[in-house]
Amino acid sequence: MSTDAVVVGSGPNGLSAAIELARNGRSVTVVEANETIGGGCRSAELTLPGFVHDLCSAFHPMGAASPFFRSLELGSLGLEWIEPPLALAHPLDDGTAIVLSRSLDETARGLGSDGRAWRRLVAQLVQHWPDLATDALGPLIKIPQHPLVLARLGLPGLLSARLLARRAFVTERARALFAGLAAHSMMPLDAPLSASFGLMFAVTTHVASWPIARGGSQRIADALVAKLGSLGGAVMTRTRVRDIRDLDTARAYLFDTTPRQLDRIAGARLSNGYRGRIARFRSGPGVFKLDYALDGPVPWRARDCLRAGTVHLGGTLDEIAESEEDVARGRVPEHPFVLVGQQSLFDRSRAPAGKETLWAYCHVPNGSAVDMTGRIEAQLERFAPGFRDRVLARSAMGPAAIAEHNENYLGGDIGGGESSALQLFGRPVLSFDPYATSARDIFLCSSSTPPGGGVHGMCGYHAARSALRQALR
């Protein structure tokens, strides 16, 4: 059987690439090794019957803000975004919490004397989000269409997160909030460009909050598959690809995989020079993840945490920076920065009546075999005394188990590769078209390409546009 394009991998980027090809009139088939589609957008009962947990991604500021997803009108295909009252709460040891909401005014008021500084950093970027997204959510080696808007992100974003937090804010509360946002980069907070991640998360919060998908993150993938089907595309599960010659004949092949997997499957078709360049692409840190079935809500000391979909546990700027520095140096942090998700508080389909789910993970060195359960739970007890008494069951996944669920997550790296300065611009190689390879008909469409990790589909969209220009004209 022959088709215009075959996409390997059914994560959000693979499905987005397929949709963009199909809506441009190309025939396309997606092949997926697992029984279920979705890659990092899957949900399952990991603990007890009736408790629905997200296997990887849980909160989706970039998904709701994505220009590509917005163009697909996924709401008509079953995707319903739920927006918690607060996007984020960041508790401190004094029993209070800093809060981040979709409302810029509410957030600024909560930051007190630093409210004006917060506005100065993000207000113009929020106002010009469509222009910022055009330039920031794609290849960075290009002439920007909106240089003045991009400069508002890029100039402060060049700094390290710790330096920008200390220059911009006078209170430890605002500094801690920004540190937690920047730590999503999995970069040391003293690394250049780490501030850009904190800024982007702040901006997208005020554009689209941090919503969850009703019923689980799987619903995002389900909606994308429904969209693809409406355009005539097909998905084949339980189809493992070990060699590109196993695939049907096509005019273009797009891989929602890491560069290492691309080389393993299609290396014989790639030039030695290109293979050498992608061989230097580095994986990022791993994660250790816990999912809980709880006998009631988390007993947070700071009550604002019960209004937030996401909670950051890590304390002050310096504490979070120390945790992320440990990971970067190959050490397991004693007091890890922990990201917590409380989906069932706002989506009652996730747990039985009166019960709750909890989703939590911390960063660890790539491939770490250290059980972080005790250290994560110590952080939970620090800000929610009595938490352990609410636990009915838990599921623990270290880097190896996470990679078993999704082969793209090498060593537990959920971000598609290290977010160093070099790999932000050369992702996976330094090129005006980083989605194209040395073979005219082979493309990379994963989070190992710009703009990187997150559920937004933009990597797949740009890869599809590259394939349409070069192989599918």
HUSULZI-V115812 format. One record per run of one state. SS is the DSSP state (alpha for helix, beta for strand, coil for the rest). FROM is the first residue (numbers start at 1). TO is the last residue. If there is no record, write none. Layout:
ss/from/to
SS/FROM/TO
SS/FROM/TO
//
This chain:
ss/from/to
coil/1/1
beta/2/8
coil/9/10
beta/11/11
alpha/12/22
coil/23/27
beta/28/31
coil/32/37
beta/38/38
coil/39/42
beta/43/44
coil/45/52
beta/53/54
coil/55/60
alpha/61/65
coil/66/66
alpha/67/72
coil/73/73
alpha/74/77
coil/78/80
beta/81/82
coil/83/85
beta/86/91
coil/92/96
beta/97/100
coil/101/103
alpha/104/110
coil/111/111
alpha/112/127
coil/128/128
alpha/129/136
coil/137/146
alpha/147/157
coil/158/160
alpha/161/168
coil/169/171
alpha/172/185
coil/186/193
alpha/194/208
coil/209/211
beta/212/213
coil/214/217
alpha/218/230
coil/231/233
beta/234/236
coil/237/243
alpha/244/246
coil/247/248
beta/249/255
coil/256/258
alpha/259/269
coil/270/271
alpha/272/279
coil/280/285
beta/286/294
coil/295/302
alpha/303/307
beta/308/313
coil/314/316
alpha/317/328
coil/329/337
beta/338/341
coil/342/342
alpha/343/345
coil/346/347
alpha/348/350
coil/351/355
beta/356/364
coil/365/372
alpha/373/383
coil/384/386
alpha/387/390
beta/391/397
coil/398/398
alpha/399/405
coil/406/409
alpha/410/412
coil/413/420
alpha/421/425
coil/426/435
beta/436/436
coil/437/441
beta/442/444
coil/445/457
alpha/458/470
coil/471/473
//
